Amino acid sequence: MSIAADLSQHVKSLRRYALVLTRDPSSADDLVQETLKRALARAETWQPGSDLRPWLFRIMHNAHVSDLRRARTRTEAAPDLPAPVSPETQLDRLELRQVLQALETLPEAQRRPIVLIALREMSYAEAASSLDVPLGTFMSRLGRGREALRRLVGGRDAATRQKTRQLPQENIKEA
């Protein structure tokens, strides 16, 4: 199986992560395209037999950081996160919206670990590898991010802790 065929298996998860990073469907598509382009151009750096997913997410992370650095001189308004897709009750919908809005306010270094673990369902090691940080640093950022989310949504009860640990993946719309 060629690397191109392997890449195609990860396009959906790359797009969902790109939507979280960019908060814009068009920019997300551009980021996925740039990620795949870079992956194909650097295919020889991937070690066959190793997990392709963290390698692709690291490429996407690096491409996104490069885009942010380039865009730093321009000011652009970031659109809101998409609305939740169908929680079971009105209260769940409100709580989920509060968590997602709070997530958006976190610094990127705290938001990304939460997104990779809760939305992308990566292991801690995979997520740390995709962000190119040591596991200890990743765990510190994840812990700080979770604690900040708890403070922002105003509660430390079990339900709030559960929502900050397991944000449902279906809240990220696919275009």
Residue pairs with C-beta under 8 A, 6 or more apart in sequence:
3 39
3 40
3 43
3 46
3 52
4 40
6 52
7 36
7 39
7 40
7 52
7 56
10 52
10 53
10 56
11 32
11 36
12 174
13 53
13 120
14 32
14 35
14 36
14 56
14 57
14 60
15 28
15 29
15 32
15 174
16 119
16 120
16 169
16 172
16 174
17 57
17 60
17 115
17 116
17 119
17 120
18 27
18 28
18 29
18 31
18 32
18 35
18 60
18 64
19 25
19 28
19 82
19 172
19 173
19 174
20 115
20 119
20 172
21 28
21 31
21 60
21 64
21 112
22 28
22 31
22 64
23 78
23 79
23 80
23 81
23 104
24 78
24 79
25 175
29 175
31 60
31 63
31 64
31 67
32 60
34 63
34 67
35 56
35 59
35 60
35 63
38 59
38 63
39 46
39 55
39 56
39 59
42 59
46 52
46 55
51 126
53 122
53 126
53 130
54 122
54 126
54 127
54 129
54 130
55 130
57 116
57 120
57 122
57 126
57 127
57 130
58 129
58 130
58 131
58 132
60 130
61 112
61 130
61 131
61 132
62 132
80 104
81 100
81 101
81 103
81 104
81 171
82 171
82 172
82 173
83 97
84 93
84 96
84 97
84 100
84 168
84 171
85 170
85 171
85 173
86 170
87 93
87 96
87 168
95 153
95 159
95 160
95 163
96 163
96 167
96 168
96 171
98 153
99 149
99 153
99 163
99 164
99 167
100 167
100 171
102 148
102 149
102 152
102 153
103 111
103 114
103 115
103 149
103 167
104 111
105 152
106 114
106 145
106 148
106 149
106 152
109 141
110 141
110 142
110 144
110 145
110 148
111 145
112 131
112 141
113 127
113 131
113 138
113 141
113 142
113 145
114 142
114 145
114 146
114 149
114 164
114 167
116 122
116 126
116 127
116 130
116 131
117 124
117 127
117 142
117 165
118 164
118 165
118 166
118 167
119 167
119 169
119 171
119 172
120 127
120 169
121 169
122 130
124 135
124 138
124 139
124 142
125 135
127 138
128 134
128 135
128 137
128 138
128 139
131 138
133 141
146 161
146 164
146 165
149 164
150 156
150 160
150 161
150 164
153 160
153 163
153 164
